[in-house]
Amino acid sequence: MPLPRSLIDELNHVFHLRRRQRDPNSAYGRIWGWSRTTGWRRVKEVMAAAKISGTPATPKGLRHGFGVNAFQFNVPPHLVQRWLGHASLRTTAIYGDVIGTEERAFAARMWDKSAKRPVARS
C-alpha cells in the first residue's frame, strides 16, 4: 500500500531499506525476524500502552479501522480493495457498511456545511 514519503524516509533511516533493496542477498529478506504471532503481540502491547482495548486493539481491528477510514476519506473502493488484498470488491464493501460511531461520523460530515464536498464519481 502507498505510504507517505516522510514515513518511507523514516523507515529507511532506521532500517536502511534502500541499501537492503540494492543487496541481492537481503532485498527480499524480512526487516524484523518476528513471526506473525510476535507481530500480533507487539500490536497488542502498543495498543495497551495507548490505552486502547477490545476489538480495535488487535491487528484485525487496525485493519478494519484502516478500511473504514479509507472510505471516510473517499478513497475509491477499487484502491481500498487492492491495498487490503481482497480478491472481491464485495469483501471490501464490508468496510463501507459501518454502524455506531463510524456511521455517526459519516452523518456529521454530511451535515457539516464547512466540510469539503466530495467530487461525484461516474
Secondary structure, DSSP 8 states (H G I E B T S, - for coil): ----HHHHHHHHHHH-HHHHHH-TTTTTS-SS---HHHHHHHHHHHHHHTT--SGGGSHHHHHHHHHHHHHHTT--HHHHHHHHT-S-HHHHHGGGS--THHHHHHHHHHH-TTS-------
